[in-house]
Structures are given as C-alpha cells and as structure tokens.
Amino acid sequence: MLALPAGAAIWFLPVTLPALLWAAWSDLRAMRIPNGCVVTLVLVYAAVGPLVLPLADWGWGWVQLVVVLVVGFALNMAGALGAGDAKLGAAMAAFIAPPDIAFFLLFLALVMLAALLTHRTVRAVPILRGLAPDWVSWQRRDFPLGFALGPALALYFAITVLQGMR
C-alpha cells in the first residue's frame, strides 16, 4: 500500500503530466531537459502540495528535493548524470511520499530498464527510427534519462490513484 494520499495523486497527475511528457520528449529529441519542465514541477509542488498533503509531509518533500539535488549535482560533476536529469530528479523527489521511497526507486529501475529497451529497439528498427529521424538520442551512446524519469513519476501517481479506488 503506497503512502501518498490518493487525493493528492489525483491532483498531481494532471497538472504535472504535461511537464513530465515534455521532459521525456525533449530528452529524446534533443538530449536536453528544459529548465521550464523542472520549474513547472517545483511550482506545482509549491502551489498544490500544501493544499493536498499534510504540511509535515509537504515540508519533507522540500528536504527530499534538496538532498536529491545535491546528490544529482555530485553525480553530474562525476560525469555519471546529466544536469537536466539531476534537476528533474530533484523536482520529482519532492512528490514521493517518504514511506514510498524504496518502492519508487525499485519502480524507477524497472521503468528505466523498459525505457532503455524500448529506446534501443526503436533505434535499431529503421522504419520506426524514421518516424523521428532528427532525434539526437538516436546518435548518442548515452541514454535520454528523461524518457524514464517523467513516465515513472506519472505512473507512480496513476498507481496511487488506482490503489485509492480499491
């Protein structure tokens, strides 16, 4: 049972989905996650979070954002992660209920594997790759992590909503 209140997920999903899809699409197309995606997520958390979450939980979300931002930038400086990925991950971290962190990390690993397999398969099939021939991610060896990060948070919200309906 996930700890994020289903009522919060019902609000978070539709207002974050455009930014999450934008991040995924932009990373596939240009290997870049626009700052606007990250700012949008942070503003949604700042504006909607205190209305749908207990204030203590909302406060912990800000702590998680800062911790993930610091770790993400350390990974970026080590060359293990892009700066956009670090910023997006930090903004996403605010939305994860603290008791759900272990679940989300495992879920994220599975979504990352599925996204990697999907990306590499589509890239290898000329007729599919031809649907978006100018995407930079087809040419690069590194993986557009936004293609996994955005959908993972959206699916976390969707699972939470569905769980609340049972």
C-alpha beads as a LAMMPS data file, in Angstrom:
LAMMPS data file: protein, C-alpha beads

166 atoms
165 bonds

1 atom types
1 bond types

-500.0 500.0 xlo xhi
-500.0 500.0 ylo yhi
-500.0 500.0 zlo zhi

Masses

1 110.0

Atoms # bond

1 1 1 0.000 0.000 0.000
2 1 1 1.503 3.318 -1.090
3 1 1 1.605 6.161 1.418
4 1 1 0.957 9.069 -0.948
5 1 1 -2.696 10.062 -0.437
6 1 1 -4.770 9.126 -3.485
7 1 1 -6.436 12.544 -3.303
8 1 1 -3.048 14.206 -3.704
9 1 1 -2.154 11.961 -6.637
10 1 1 -5.464 12.821 -8.334
11 1 1 -4.430 16.490 -8.279
12 1 1 -0.743 15.988 -9.008
13 1 1 -1.155 13.706 -12.040
14 1 1 -3.000 16.015 -14.447
15 1 1 -1.068 19.152 -13.524
16 1 1 2.383 17.536 -13.744
17 1 1 1.746 15.271 -16.742
18 1 1 2.381 17.930 -19.426
19 1 1 5.772 18.843 -17.908
20 1 1 6.720 15.177 -17.431
21 1 1 5.851 14.328 -21.036
22 1 1 7.650 17.471 -22.224
23 1 1 10.790 16.354 -20.366
24 1 1 10.633 12.856 -21.887
25 1 1 10.006 14.136 -25.429
26 1 1 12.644 16.859 -25.223
27 1 1 15.270 14.451 -23.912
28 1 1 14.523 12.009 -26.722
29 1 1 14.557 14.767 -29.351
30 1 1 17.478 16.905 -28.183
31 1 1 19.105 15.114 -25.224
32 1 1 18.150 18.124 -23.129
33 1 1 15.551 18.636 -20.399
34 1 1 14.336 22.246 -20.438
35 1 1 14.511 24.163 -17.181
36 1 1 10.858 25.034 -17.758
37 1 1 9.905 21.410 -17.062
38 1 1 11.729 21.474 -13.750
39 1 1 10.415 24.904 -12.742
40 1 1 6.870 23.803 -13.584
41 1 1 7.157 20.768 -11.303
42 1 1 8.555 22.838 -8.451
43 1 1 5.818 25.464 -8.844
44 1 1 3.119 22.770 -8.893
45 1 1 4.560 21.265 -5.721
46 1 1 4.745 24.698 -4.080
47 1 1 1.191 25.656 -5.051
48 1 1 -0.755 22.383 -4.931
49 1 1 1.268 20.440 -2.356
50 1 1 0.156 22.336 0.757
51 1 1 -3.472 22.020 -0.337
52 1 1 -3.439 18.232 -0.754
53 1 1 -0.740 16.979 1.628
54 1 1 -0.302 17.209 5.384
55 1 1 2.065 20.155 5.968
56 1 1 4.707 17.950 7.614
57 1 1 4.770 15.671 4.563
58 1 1 4.878 18.682 2.241
59 1 1 7.878 20.007 4.207
60 1 1 9.701 16.682 3.889
61 1 1 9.208 16.901 0.148
62 1 1 11.355 20.049 0.102
63 1 1 14.052 18.262 2.096
64 1 1 13.998 15.388 -0.390
65 1 1 14.262 17.852 -3.275
66 1 1 17.400 19.428 -1.787
67 1 1 19.023 16.069 -0.950
68 1 1 18.416 14.684 -4.440
69 1 1 19.631 17.938 -5.998
70 1 1 22.925 17.765 -4.060
71 1 1 23.433 14.074 -4.900
72 1 1 22.422 14.698 -8.515
73 1 1 24.891 17.517 -8.951
74 1 1 27.654 15.399 -7.403
75 1 1 26.824 12.665 -9.927
76 1 1 26.777 15.275 -12.685
77 1 1 30.208 16.556 -11.712
78 1 1 31.459 12.954 -11.774
79 1 1 30.081 12.591 -15.303
80 1 1 27.525 9.946 -14.328
81 1 1 24.386 12.018 -14.899
82 1 1 23.293 14.986 -16.967
83 1 1 22.483 18.264 -15.238
84 1 1 18.922 18.213 -16.572
85 1 1 18.451 14.692 -15.238
86 1 1 19.732 15.829 -11.825
87 1 1 17.378 18.814 -11.732
88 1 1 14.383 16.806 -12.933
89 1 1 15.077 14.044 -10.420
90 1 1 15.271 16.602 -7.624
91 1 1 11.963 18.201 -8.582
92 1 1 10.354 14.766 -8.809
93 1 1 11.695 13.743 -5.399
94 1 1 9.507 16.302 -3.669
95 1 1 6.373 14.405 -4.760
96 1 1 7.405 10.996 -3.412
97 1 1 5.936 10.148 -0.008
98 1 1 8.831 9.242 2.338
99 1 1 7.492 5.723 3.070
100 1 1 7.277 5.140 -0.704
101 1 1 10.925 5.949 -1.477
102 1 1 12.106 2.305 -1.591
103 1 1 9.139 1.326 -3.776
104 1 1 9.711 4.283 -6.091
105 1 1 13.429 3.571 -6.524
106 1 1 12.722 -0.053 -7.450
107 1 1 9.871 1.035 -9.718
108 1 1 12.127 3.660 -11.317
109 1 1 14.758 0.989 -12.008
110 1 1 12.138 -1.114 -13.800
111 1 1 10.847 1.851 -15.796
112 1 1 14.434 2.765 -16.713
113 1 1 15.067 -0.767 -17.973
114 1 1 11.842 -0.745 -20.003
115 1 1 12.633 2.703 -21.421
116 1 1 16.180 1.684 -22.333
117 1 1 14.997 -1.475 -24.084
118 1 1 12.277 0.466 -25.907
119 1 1 14.670 3.222 -26.989
120 1 1 17.351 0.844 -28.205
121 1 1 14.830 -1.358 -30.028
122 1 1 13.188 1.572 -31.820
123 1 1 16.602 2.992 -32.666
124 1 1 17.603 -0.325 -34.258
125 1 1 14.493 -0.604 -36.465
126 1 1 14.900 1.746 -39.438
127 1 1 11.184 2.176 -40.169
128 1 1 10.493 3.173 -36.546
129 1 1 13.578 5.354 -36.268
130 1 1 12.490 7.077 -39.458
131 1 1 9.379 8.400 -37.702
132 1 1 11.651 10.857 -35.890
133 1 1 14.844 10.878 -37.978
134 1 1 16.330 14.023 -36.457
135 1 1 16.237 12.950 -32.820
136 1 1 19.639 13.424 -31.250
137 1 1 19.164 10.437 -28.924
138 1 1 19.435 8.067 -31.896
139 1 1 23.003 9.257 -32.483
140 1 1 24.250 9.351 -28.894
141 1 1 25.660 6.499 -26.888
142 1 1 24.240 7.834 -23.610
143 1 1 20.588 7.305 -22.760
144 1 1 17.941 10.066 -22.544
145 1 1 17.059 9.504 -18.887
146 1 1 14.138 11.933 -19.033
147 1 1 12.403 9.267 -21.139
148 1 1 12.272 7.145 -17.979
149 1 1 12.081 9.780 -15.236
150 1 1 8.966 11.595 -16.436
151 1 1 6.871 8.488 -17.057
152 1 1 7.987 6.936 -13.748
153 1 1 6.523 9.799 -11.706
154 1 1 3.346 9.883 -13.802
155 1 1 2.901 6.130 -13.325
156 1 1 3.544 6.471 -9.567
157 1 1 0.677 8.948 -9.405
158 1 1 -1.537 6.715 -11.556
159 1 1 -0.846 3.629 -9.414
160 1 1 -1.636 5.651 -6.300
161 1 1 -4.940 6.826 -7.798
162 1 1 -5.878 3.286 -8.822
163 1 1 -4.927 1.967 -5.402
164 1 1 -7.204 4.578 -3.810
165 1 1 -10.113 3.387 -5.949
166 1 1 -9.980 -0.133 -4.453

Bonds

1 1 1 2
2 1 2 3
3 1 3 4
4 1 4 5
5 1 5 6
6 1 6 7
7 1 7 8
8 1 8 9
9 1 9 10
10 1 10 11
11 1 11 12
12 1 12 13
13 1 13 14
14 1 14 15
15 1 15 16
16 1 16 17
17 1 17 18
18 1 18 19
19 1 19 20
20 1 20 21
21 1 21 22
22 1 22 23
23 1 23 24
24 1 24 25
25 1 25 26
26 1 26 27
27 1 27 28
28 1 28 29
29 1 29 30
30 1 30 31
31 1 31 32
32 1 32 33
33 1 33 34
34 1 34 35
35 1 35 36
36 1 36 37
37 1 37 38
38 1 38 39
39 1 39 40
40 1 40 41
41 1 41 42
42 1 42 43
43 1 43 44
44 1 44 45
45 1 45 46
46 1 46 47
47 1 47 48
48 1 48 49
49 1 49 50
50 1 50 51
51 1 51 52
52 1 52 53
53 1 53 54
54 1 54 55
55 1 55 56
56 1 56 57
57 1 57 58
58 1 58 59
59 1 59 60
60 1 60 61
61 1 61 62
62 1 62 63
63 1 63 64
64 1 64 65
65 1 65 66
66 1 66 67
67 1 67 68
68 1 68 69
69 1 69 70
70 1 70 71
71 1 71 72
72 1 72 73
73 1 73 74
74 1 74 75
75 1 75 76
76 1 76 77
77 1 77 78
78 1 78 79
79 1 79 80
80 1 80 81
81 1 81 82
82 1 82 83
83 1 83 84
84 1 84 85
85 1 85 86
86 1 86 87
87 1 87 88
88 1 88 89
89 1 89 90
90 1 90 91
91 1 91 92
92 1 92 93
93 1 93 94
94 1 94 95
95 1 95 96
96 1 96 97
97 1 97 98
98 1 98 99
99 1 99 100
100 1 100 101
101 1 101 102
102 1 102 103
103 1 103 104
104 1 104 105
105 1 105 106
106 1 106 107
107 1 107 108
108 1 108 109
109 1 109 110
110 1 110 111
111 1 111 112
112 1 112 113
113 1 113 114
114 1 114 115
115 1 115 116
116 1 116 117
117 1 117 118
118 1 118 119
119 1 119 120
120 1 120 121
121 1 121 122
122 1 122 123
123 1 123 124
124 1 124 125
125 1 125 126
126 1 126 127
127 1 127 128
128 1 128 129
129 1 129 130
130 1 130 131
131 1 131 132
132 1 132 133
133 1 133 134
134 1 134 135
135 1 135 136
136 1 136 137
137 1 137 138
138 1 138 139
139 1 139 140
140 1 140 141
141 1 141 142
142 1 142 143
143 1 143 144
144 1 144 145
145 1 145 146
146 1 146 147
147 1 147 148
148 1 148 149
149 1 149 150
150 1 150 151
151 1 151 152
152 1 152 153
153 1 153 154
154 1 154 155
155 1 155 156
156 1 156 157
157 1 157 158
158 1 158 159
159 1 159 160
160 1 160 161
161 1 161 162
162 1 162 163
163 1 163 164
164 1 164 165
165 1 165 166
